[in-house]
Amino acid sequence: MGLFDRLFTPRKPSLPAPPALRASVPAPAGQTSQASSPATVPPAHQSPDTTASTDGEAETHSTARGSARQRLVEARERLDARDSAAALAIYEELLADESGGAGARADVLVTISGDLGSTGHLREITEIVGPRYDAQKHGPATGLNLLQAYIALRNVDAAQHILDILFGLGRPELEERLHGFSNAIAELMAQGQFASDGPISPSVGPEGGALDASVATQQNETARVNLVTISKPIWSYGLEDALGELFPAREGAKGVRRVAFAQLALPGLENIMTLAAQPEEEMGRLSRAIPLWLAETFSYSPLYAPLAAIGVQGTPGQPGHYALFANEWTTDNLRQLVESAAQEGAAGGAGGLDYIFTGALQQRSGDYTLTLRVWEVRKFRERKKIVLRWTPATADAELSKLHAYLRQFMEWREGPEGREAEEGGASEGGSPPAAPLRYAAPTQPSRWLDTLGTSLTLFLASKNVLDRGQVPPLDAPLRAAVDHATGTRGTPEETATALAALTLLARARELGTAEPATLEELTATLRESDSPETPPLQPLLTQALSALDL
């Protein structure tokens, strides 16, 4: 079942709490690490029951406890094996007996909530544990796990309900922690949109499509949102046959980390559903181009296997339009992405994801605010939060600072030097060599983002994923890309900007979305290399011109 089936299928209420428990609001902006992911809190010591019993009764209780422990271990093994259905069946079986059996025990409930939380199954905590939780009987440990799940899922009403219950226990040792959760809920409320029928969130389909850039699909005829995953720089598709491998080969390499960069949410954007159905505009383009840029950067490092996840909405088998997300990704969304990536990785001999970057982008009166979150998948915990602000005048400087900081934070490195490394094989430590194409950070990130955004649109339209009506007028973007390429001639950026401009022109010609005279003019501009100010094109670019028949 895809995530949208989960979001729009009627559910049992998770708690007998206020009626608006399904309210959707953005994730907390300053959530502390202790509130980032449900943690297994050891239950308070419970004194043994001193009521007199027969030896037979004591033996029965002991056997039941042993059986419950074994079943909990089995369920955790099923979770680790990504067989959540089997684990949930075990939990339901254990919790079915609430009259003195496992279903009434605090240690069972806290173990279930902790194991579900540590494997990213937060919604299941609310569905299985929520209706059964009794603070007086089960203690605060399970309540804390349940509270964190509701906060992560942005269910403010339910989180407040549990918080009130925990405060009501009157436990002084919990007060500092509970006040931290209270602040997280307050931030949710300050930022949030509380419409239960609010705009859509990201969705992950169960299967990859036929494209090299895989497209998640669903077997139904209703319009829905799925993700397109882009596993290398968007401008490089179509060049491999002529130019060979441009980026580090990672097959069989040890220690390669898989990282995903998710399309940014656009909270507060008015008429978001209407805008999504129209040809791309600035905010939508940036929400896709920034993750494309970051994924592209990590494509040059032999230490990482990156992908960018972009939303597309439509009916399976028919071209659709881009999706815009009003709310940030929840841990439930992340888990679906992880499971989908694991399935694709298993088919290709790779593992699942290690890190996911999510975030939100807002613009008010020309001032932009970008919030990025780095998630560690193993613990489903937010590892880092980064906030960046810029204006049109400071965009390039601020985006460059962000880019440099993320490379340092993630310990990005390009690897051995260029073609020499390719000839010499793997470097010390078994890491793969660098590919021929060297990385150069863009000096004008805003222009590069525009190029990447346009390149994505033309690529998806050429694969019939996007309707051609989604392609905006191309004269200005094509001229800007070519101007950017010629402006970087003779610099380390030359190869990437020129290749990107060439593939843009080739895709525009293939789609018939640009005037032939314009394409000829711009291709000639790229070919011109006679003047002293424009050094000759590198052999790689000359090859690309020939391969693309430009």
N, C-alpha and C positions, 0 to 999 in steps of 0.2 A: 504493500500500500504506500503510495507516495505521500509526501507531507501534506499536500493540499487535501487529499482524502481525509487525512487526520484532522486538518483544521476545520473542514466544512461538514464532516459527518457528525450528527448529533451525538452528544456524550452524556453519560450520567454525571451529575454534579459531583465535584471532587469533595465537597464539604457541605454539610447542612448549614451554610453560612449565608451572608447576604446574597440576594438574587443576581447581582451584577458581577459574579466571579469571573466571567470570561472577558472582562475588559482588557484591551490591549494597549500598552504604552511602551515607549522606548526603554531600553535597558538603562540601568543607573549609570550616571556619569562618573561617580567617584566611589564605586563599590570597593570595599576593602577586600584584601585577599582572603580573609576568613569568611567573607560572605560570597566569594566568587563561585564556589562549588560545594555541593553537599559533602559534609565530612562525617565519617563514622565516629560518633562520640561514644565512648564506653558507657554503658548504662550504670546508673548508681547501684552500689552494692545492695542487694536485697537479702534480707535475713531469711534463713530457711523457715518454712512453715512449721511451727511447733505443735500444730494440732495433732493429737494422737491418731495413728493410723496403723493398720495391720501391715505385716511384712509384705503381703501380696500387693497392697495398695502402693507401698513405697517402691517395690520393684516395678510396678506398672508405670509410675511417674518417672522413674529413672530411665526405663526403656523408651518412654515417649520423648524424654529430653534428648537421649542419644539419637533417636530417629530424626528428630527435628534438626539437630546439628548436622547430621549426614545429608539431609535433604537441602539444607542451606548451602553446604559445600557443593553439592551437585548443581544447584541453581547458579552459584557463582561461576562454576566451570562452564555452564551453558552461556552465561553472559560474556565471559572471556572469549568463547568460541563464536560470538555474535549470533547465537541462537536464542534470541530474546523470547520468542514464543514459548520455547520449552521451559525457560527460567520462570516466566510469568505463570505458566501452568503449575509449576511446583509451588510457587508462592500462594497461588489461589487455594491449592490443596491444603497447605499448612494453615492458612488463615481461615479456612472454612469452619474449623472447630473453635468457637469462641467461648465455649462453656467450660473453662478450666483447661483447655488444650493449648496447642501452640499459638492459636490465634489470639489468646489472651495474654501472652507473655511479652514483657517489655524487651527482653534480649532478642527475641525473634523479630519484632517490628523494627528495632534499631538496626539490626543486621541487614534486613531487607532494604530499608531506606538508604543505608550507607552504601551497600553494594550497587543498588540502582543508580545512586548519585555519582559514584566514582566511575561508572561506565557510561554516564551521560544520559541515562533514561529518566530524566526529570519529570516528564509528564506522567510516566508510569507511577512515580512516587505519589503524585497527587491523586491518581485514580485508585491505587491499591491501598496505600497507607492512609490517605486523607480521611476517607469515610470511617476508618476504624480507630483513629487516634483519640485517646482519652488521656489528657495530661495527668490526671490524678492517678490513673492506673499505670500508664506507660512511662511517665517521667519526662524530663526536658530533652533528652538526647534525640529521640525520634522527632519531637517538635522542632528542634533546631534544623534537622535535615529537611523536614517538610517546609519550614519557613524559607530556607535557602532555595528550595525548588520553586516555590511560588514567586520569590523575588527574581530568580533567573528567568522565569517564564513571564515576568511582568504582570502577574496577576495581583494587583495592588490590594483589592478588597480581601481576598483570601489571605494574603500575607499579613495584613493588619489584623485579621481575625485571629490567626495563630499567634501573632506577637502579643496581642492582648491577653490571650490565654497564658502564654509563658510569663509575662509580667505578673499575672495573677497568682503564680505559684509562690511569689515572694522569696525567691532564692537570691540572696545578695551576691553570690559568686557569679551569677549570670548577668547582672545588671549592665556592666560595661559592654559586654558583647551585644546584649539586646538593644542598647542605645545605638550601637553601630548599625544594626539592622534597621532601627527606626530612622536613622539618617538616610540609609539607602532607599527606604520606601519614600521618604520625603522628597528625595531627588527624582524618583520615578514620577511622583505626583507633579512636581514642578515642571518637568519636561513633557509630560504625557499627553496623549490624545486618548480619551476614554470611550471611544466608539466601539461597541462590540461587533459592529458590522463594518469596521474600518477597512482601509486599503490592504491589499494583499501583502504577504510576506514571502520570502524566498521559498522555492520548492525544489526538491531533488527527485528526478525520475529514477527508476530502477535500472535502466539499461542505457548503454552508450549507443549512439547512432552510427550511421555508416561513414560519417565524415571522419577525417583524421583528427580534426578538432571535434571531439565527441559531443553529440547532442542527446540529452536525456529525453526519453519519449515515454508516452503512456498509451495503453491500449484502450482508449475510449474516444468518443467522438465529440466530447465537450471541450470548449476552450479552457486551457489551463496554462500555468506557468511552469516551465522547466528550465534547466540550466544547460548552457553550452560551456564546455570546458576547453580552454585553449592552453595547450601544453608547451608552446614555444612562441617566440615573437610573431605577432599576427602578420607582419609584412613578409615573413620568411616562407609562408606556405606557397608552394609552386616553384620555389627556387632549388629545392633539394636535388632534383634529378640532374640539373645542369651544373650546379656548383658543389655538390657533395655536402657532407655534414658540416654545418657552420658552427655548431655548438658542441660542448663536451659530451662525449658518449659516456653513459652511466651504467650500461648493462653490465651486471656482474661486479660492480664496484661496491666496496664495503663502506658503511657509514654514511651513505647518501640519505639526506633528510628530505622528506616530501612536504612541501608547503603550498597551501592554497591561498589565493587572494580573492576574496568575495566582492561582488559588486556592492558599491556603497549605497546605503539607504539615504533617502532625501526627506527627512522629517520636516514637517511644516510647509512643504511645497504645495501650493494651492492647485486644485484641479488635476491632481496627479494622474488619475485614470484617463482623463481626456488627453493630457500631454503624452502619455505612454503610447496612445494609438496614433499619434501624429509623427511626421518625420522628426528626427532627433533635434533637440535643442541643447543649449549650453550645459545645464545642470545634469541632464541625462547623459550627455557625452562624457562629462567629467566623472560621473559615477562609475562609468565603465572603463574610461581610459586610465584612471589612476591605478586600479588593480592590474590592468594590462601592462602598464609601465613597470610596476614593481615585479610582476611575474617575469617580464622580459629581462630585467636586471639579473634575477636569479638564474635565468637560463644560461648565463655566461659562466656561472660558477659550477665546477664539478662536484661541489659539496651538496648541491641542492637539486631536486627534481620538482620544479614549480608548475602550477597551473593557475589560470584565472577562471573564475566561475561567473558567467553572465546570464541574466534572466531573459528569456524569450517567451512571449505569450501567444498562444494560437491553438488551432485544432490540429491534432496529429495528421501528418501527411499533406498539410497545406502550409504555405508560407504564413508567418505571423508578424508580430511587431515586438519591439523591445518591451520589457517589463520594468517598471519603476517601483521601488520599494519604499513605503512610507515609514517603516519601522526597522530598527536594526535587527540583525540575525539573533535569534535566541539559541540557547544550547541545544534545544530540540532540532532546530534547523541544522546546526553544526553536526549533530550526530547523524542526521540523514545524509549530509554531504560526505562524512567520513565513511559511512557504510557503502555509499555508492562508489566512492573512490577506491575502497578496499576491494569491491567486486571487480572493478576495472583493472586494478593493480594485480589482483590474483590472476586474471586472464593474461596479463602481460608479464607475469613473473615478478612483479613488484609488490610492496606492502601497502598499507594504508597511509593516511596522513599523519605527520608529526606536529605541524603547526598550521593554524588558520589565521589569516588577517581579515578582520571585519571592520566596519566603521560606518560613519555617517558624514554627510556633507550638507552644509547650510549656507545660504547667502542672504544677507540683509543689507540693502542700500549699498551694494558694491563691496561689502566686507564678507569674506569667506571664512568659514570655520570647518576644519576637517578634524574628526575624531577617529583615531585608529585604535583597534584593540588587537593584541596578539594573544591567541589562545594556544595553550599547550594541550594537545589532544589526549595525551595519555591520562591526564587527570581532569580533562574538561574544565580547566581553570584559566581564568584570565591572567596572563603573565605580565602584561604591560599595557598601559593606556597612554596614548600620545595625542596631544591636542595642538593643532597648528592653525594659525590665523594669518590671512594675507589680504591685501587689496590688489587691484590690477597693477599698481605701480611696484609692488613688492613681491609679486607672485613668483617670479623666477628665482629670486634670492631665497625666499622662504622654502619653496619646494626643493631647491638644491640642498638646503640644510637638512630637511627631512630625509632626503635620499641618502645623504652621507651618514646621517645618524642611524638609519635602519641597516645600512651595510655594516656599520661598526657593531651595532647591537646584536645582529644575527651572525657575526663573525664571518661575513661574506668575504671570499677571496676568489680571484679569477683562476688561479692555478699556475702551472708552468707556462713558460713563454711560448705563445703562438705555435707556429708550424714545427719548431724544433721539438716541442713536447709531443706533437702528434707523431713524429717520426720515432721518438725515443720511447714511446709506450707509457705505461703507468708511472706515476711519480712515486717518490718515497712514501711508504705507509699504505700503498695499495690504492690511492685515490686516482681517478681517471685523469688523463691529460686534458689540457685545454684544447679547444678547437682552433682552427685557423683564424676565425674572426675575433679580434680583440675588442674588449669593452671600453667604451668611452662615455662617461656620464654626460648627458646633454647640458649645454650651457644655457639653453633657453627651454626649460621644461614645459612651459605653457604651449609653445609652438609644437613641441614633440607630442604632447598630449592630444592636440588637435589632429595631428597626422595619424596617431594610433586610433583615435575614435573613428575617423573617416575610413581608415583601412579595415577596421572591424565591420563596419556597415557594408562596405562593398564586398568583403569576403563572404559574409553570411547571406547577402542577397544573391551572390553568384552560386551559392550552394542551395538556393531555394529555401533557406531557413527564414529569411526576412522577405516580406513582400517588397517588390521593387518600388512601390509607392512610399516606402520608408526612406528611400535614398533622397537626401536633400539636394538642392542645386549644388553642382560640383565645381563650377568655374572657380569660385573663390578658394575652396579648400585645396583643389589641385594646384592652383598657382602658388598658394602659400607653402605647400609641401615642396614644390620645385624650388621656390625662392629660398626656403630653409636649406635644401640640399646644396644649392650653388653657394650659399653663404657660408657653409661649413667646408667647402672644398679646400683641401690641403691641411685640414685639421684631423685629429683622431676621430671625430664624429662622422667624417665624410662617408665611410662605407655604409653605415646604418642609415643615414638620412637619404643617401642616393638610392639604396636598394628599396627603401620604403616608398620613395617617390616613384620609382620605376614600377613597383607592383601596383601602386595606386593607378597609374596611367593604364597599365595592362588590364586591370579589373574594370575600370571605367569603359575602356574600349569593348571588352567582352560583354558588358551589360548594355552597351549602347546608351549610356546615361550622360555622355558628354559630347560636345560637338567635335567631329573629326578634325576640323581646322585647329581647334584648341589643343587637342591631343598631339597633333603634329608639331605645333609651335612649341609646346612644353617639352616634348621629346627632343627636339632640336636644341633647346636650351640646355638640357642635360648633356647632350653630346658635345656641345661646344667646349673645347679645351685648348684653344690655340693661343689665347692671350696670356701674357705673363701673370695676370692676376688669377687665372684659373688653371692650376696644374692639371696635367693629363689624368684622365680617369684611370683608376687602378685596373689591372687585368681582370680582377673579379667582377668589376662593374661592367666592363666591356663584355664579359661572358654573359652577364645577366641581360644586357641589352639584346644580345643575340638570342638568348633562350626565350625571352618574352616577345621576340619578334617585333621589337620597337625600333 
